[in-house]
């Protein structure tokens, strides 16, 4: 039997073609899912903030929380608790603060 005789079999009625089409659809679906996951991986962590240079102050954005240093008689002491820094407050580099000795 030749290939054309096999595909014209009345019991198969073109099964080979539909099986190949199903495999193609599944492979295309698998590739699409892989590309979607790959795109999500690369886009979810893409927000990057670069700390500004020593010569420029910055302003706090919304919901900034963290530990802060306070000036005491012994020097700068890191606090134990986290505090919420109000939006709009300025943060300046150490070179902006004049040390009084």
N, C-alpha and C positions, 0 to 999 in steps of 0.2 A: 504494500500500500504506500502510496505517496502521501506527502503532506496535505495536498489538496483533497485527497480521498478521505483522510482521517478527519478533517475539519467538517466534511459534509456528512458525517455519520448522523443518522436520524436520532439516535439515542443521546448524543452529546449536544447536538444542535448549537454548536458554537461555544461550548463551555470553556474551551481553552482561552478564547479571547476575553471572556468576561472575568476569568480568574486572573489573567494578566492585568486587566483594567483595575480589579480590586487591589491587587498588589501595588500597582502604580499609585492609586489613590491613597492607600495606607502609607506608602513611602513619602508621598508629598505631604500628607498630614503630619507624619513624624518629623519631617524636615521643617515644616512650618512651626510646630511646637518647639523644636529645638532652637530655631531662630528667635522665637518670641521669648523664650527663657533666657537666651543669650543677651538679647536686647535689655531685658529687665535687669539682669546682673550688671550690665555696664551702665545703666542709667540710674539705678537706685542710689548709688553712692557717689554721684558725680558732683554734689555741691561741695565746693572746697573754699575755705576762707584762708587767706594768707594774712598773717599778722603784719600790720603796717610797720614801716621803718621807725626807728628811734626818734625821728624828727616830727612825727605827726600824731596828734591826739585822736582818739576814736570816741564815738558815742555808743552807749549801751542800747541794744535792741530790746524787744519784748521778752519777758520771761527769762532774764539772765539770773542765774543762781550760782553761788559758789562761796568758797571760804575767802575771807579777806584778811589783810594785814592791818593792824592798828598801831599807831605810834604811841609808845610808852616811854617812861623814863629810861628803860633799859634798851631801847631801840625798837625796831619793828617786830611785832609778835603776831604769828598766825593764829587766828581764832579757831576754836573747836567746832563751831556751828556754821552751817551754810546759811547765807542770807540772800534775800532777793534784792537785786540792785535795780532801782527804778529805771524805767525806760527813759532815755534821753540824757541820763547822767554822762558826764565826760570821764574818760579814763585816759590818763596821760602817762607817757613813759617815765621811768625814774629820772631821766635827765631834766625833766621839766620841774621836778621838785627840788627845792633848795634845801640842803641839809644844814640845820642849825646846830653847831657844836658848842 
